[in-house]
Amino acid sequence: MSPPAPRRRVLVTGGAGYVGSHVLLRLAARGDDAVALDNLFAGHRWAVGDVPLLTVDLGDRAALARVLEAGRFDAVVHCAAHIWVGESVREPARYYRNNTCNAIGLFDLCARYGVRDVVLSSTAAVYGEPGKPLIDEDTPLAPINPYGASKMMAERALADIARAHGLRFVALRYFNVAGADGEGRLGEATPDNSHLIKVACETALGLRPFMRINGTDYPTPDGTCIRDYVHVDDLAEAHVLALDHLAAGGRSVALNVGYGHGFSVREVLDTVRRISGVAFPVLEGPRRPGDPPVLVADARRIIAELGWRPRHDDLEHIVATAWRWEQRLREIRATMPA
C-alpha cells in the first residue's frame, strides 16, 4: 500500500461560494488543512462549515498580503469571481476589475510569499463561438463577452507570472456547473442567479412566476442553446486532482471540465418538470447578448492528465440533486444568517 499523501495547507478564495464550498468539502474530507477566503458579497458564512473563514476582499492588497504572508500556504485554489455573462455585457469594468485585476494581484502575491501551486477557476466562455461540435484546449481563445475575456486575461497573466517566478498552475475551464452535494449539505445559493437548472427549480418551487427561454432560433435541433452540464461534485474532484497533479510535479496546463455531450434548454426544462412534478409556465424571449449556440467540452485531456473519472454524468441525477437542494435551502434561509 502506498503511503498517504502529505497533508497540504490550501487557501480557497471564494470558499463561501458555490464551487468553492464544494472544493472545501472535498479537501476537508480527505484531511487537507483548508482555509476559506471570501468577502461574502455572493457567498455565505454557513457554506464553509467548520473550515476557518477569512473575510477579506481580494481588492484589498494589504490585507491579502498579510493573509498569504502569515498563512504559509502550499497552494491556492482561486474560485472568487463575478460569473454572469449578461451582467458582464452591461458592466464590463466590474468584471475586468474583479476577475482580471484582482486575480493578477493574487497571483503576484502568491509568487512573493512562496505559494507555488495555483488552481484557477476559469470558464469555457474563453472559447467564444468556436463553431465545432467538441471544443478542445487547443481551440483558439476568442471570447465574445466580457466575462470570458476577463477570465482569458487572468489565464494569460497567471501563465506569465508562473513562467517568471516558478509557479505551477492548472486552469480549469468549467463548462456549465450544476447540481448539488449528493448528501444535501451544499448547493447553489448565489443571489440574483441565472443558472438554468437552479432558476428552473426555483420556478417549480413557486419562487419565480415563470421560466424564460432566451432565444429559440439558434442553429440547434430545437432552436435553443446546448450546454455541457457538469455536476459540481465532479468539478470539485477535478480541483483536488489538479492539486495532486501539481504537488507531484505535474506540468502547468489548462484543462476543460465537462462531459463531452450537451443538452438543450428545452431538454433541461423538460427534465426539471419531470423530476419536480410541476408543469411550471415557460415563456419564449429573444436571445441574450453574449450567448453562443453550443458549448460542449472535449474532455479527453483532463482524463489523461489528471485521471479524472466523473461519477455523476447524468442529467436526471444533476437535476434531482439541485431540486433536493432548493427544498433544503428554504430551511437553511429560515434558520441561518445570509
Sequence and secondary structure as in RCSB ss.txt:
>XXXX:A:sequence
MSPPAPRRRVLVTGGAGYVGSHVLLRLAARGDDAVALDNLFAGHRWAVGDVPLLTVDLGDRAALARVLEAGRFDA
VVHCAAHIWVGESVREPARYYRNNTCNAIGLFDLCARYGVRDVVLSSTAAVYGEPGKPLIDEDTPLAPINPYGAS
KMMAERALADIARAHGLRFVALRYFNVAGADGEGRLGEATPDNSHLIKVACETALGLRPFMRINGTDYPTPDGTC
IRDYVHVDDLAEAHVLALDHLAAGGRSVALNVGYGHGFSVREVLDTVRRISGVAFPVLEGPRRPGDPPVLVADAR
RIIAELGWRPRHDDLEHIVATAWRWEQRLREIRATMPA
>XXXX:A:secstr
        EEEEETTTSHHHHHHHHHHHHTT EEEEE   SS  GGGGTTS EE   TT HHHHHHHHHHH  SE
EEE      HHHHHH HHHHIIIIIIHHHHHHHHHHHTT  EEEEEEEGGGG    SSSB TTS    SSHHHHH
HHHHHHHHHHHHHHHT EEEEEEE EEE   TTSS     SS   HHHHHHHHHTTSSS EEEE S SSSTTSS 
EE EEEHHHHHHHHHHHHHHHHTT   EEEEES S  EEHHHHHHHHHHHHT    EEEE   TT  SEE B  H
HHHHHH    S   HHHHHHHHHHHHHHHHHHHHHS  
